Amino acid sequence: MAKWECMICGYIYDEDAEGTKFADLPDDWVCPECGAPKEDFEEI
Amino acid sequence: MVCIEITPNIYWNGLNDRTSDLFEGIWPITKEGVSYNSYIIADNKVALIDLVKGIKTDDFLSQIEEVVDPATVDYVIINHMEPDHTGMIKTMQKIAPNVIFVGSERTKQMLEKFYHLDANFKVVKTGDTIELGTHILEFYDIPFVHWPETIATYERTSKILFPCDAFGGYGALGGSIFADEYENLDFYKEEALRYYSNIVAKFSRFTLKAINLLKDLDIKIIAPSHGLIWRNPKEIIDLYEQWARYGTETAGEEGVTFLYASMYGNTEKLMGAVAQGLSQEGIPIKIFDVARTHVSYILPYLWKYRGVVIGTPTYEAKLFPPMAYVLDIATSKRVINKEVIRFGSYGWSGGAQRDLEPRLDKLKWNLLEFFEWQGGPTLEDLQKGEELGKRFAQHLKSMHLEREK
């Protein structure tokens, strides 16, 4: 399971903790911290 | 400077800083300076809007004294808690112990962590107001313009917007505080773009959101906390909107930021040839030796021009380190969606190209062509370089035409 980082605010999406793969999140999902869209995230 | 009245009972109370060398401890302002603008609204209740960096305390307090006794200040509005606007916060609290600091919930938390203050604090959110008398302050959350806690303050009677970092720029104020009193604004507009690309760029999406949120307000004056005050607000709003679009859309002006570095002049020779090719096609180019130019001055060109040329040798099987640094900063600032070519010399095995490509993927920069050679370029290499420059200019011009359609 991977972690994804918001390139705008630094929020980390941890697939382990969330139980959902980042790729499986809906397209309109946004960063819970700053509202950035999925394309502003990178796998770390 | 002394306090300057903007509209009846609203004063600019800022400081010009011509002695700090680095803004945020990284961006050079030695030659240009910067201003920290604070404002006083002297009504039945007295409010200060934003403070200043913790320098020139006596000057700051003396300026307030020209209008009111600093001990009688009722409110200090903290639009943005970064220390260049809150450095005077402990001083203000000592002088006016009953003062109420006003800001977002997030500002309250962050102020506690930065200053360990035990202060009166009023939390506000979008739509909240404070009546000072005839003047009424309205607050708007504009998160990430430029930190997560940021708000903007709008004064209803005078129709002044106080947006703190948004619509700001570098450059100490050269006489007038008003943009419309300058014969020529080139310096301030350039410094506003440098500031935008250094400070705000990464948060362009939020900048557009903020512009959208504030566009229904009847704004007569924009009074930011760095740089000039705009009594023709459209001028600076339009610029900021255009710059924000460069960061969120595949926009950008026709032109090339030409980044190069050279250890012994071999890559530099090709730089000359490629630049010649570009120039023959009549495309604007700005050349930077990245080992000799602070990235602060490179970012505004990277931000606005669609094309980037990267001329860099291999250095110990990697990218030449000053070039890697510029690309790191560009990545961090989200300078995305560029068209790119690259060339460079190597001494033995190469490696710069291998190091570069994943960096370009991260930046979403589209590498069209690259060209490497061992050691010194031959005449044929130089001709290749010139042709490469020409082809790249033609590509950029055709993209631009496509977009104009």
Interface residues (C-beta under 8 A of the other chain):
Chain A: M7 I8 C9 E33 C34 G35 A36 D40 E42
Chain B: P143 F144 P148 K202 F203 R205 F206 R334 K362
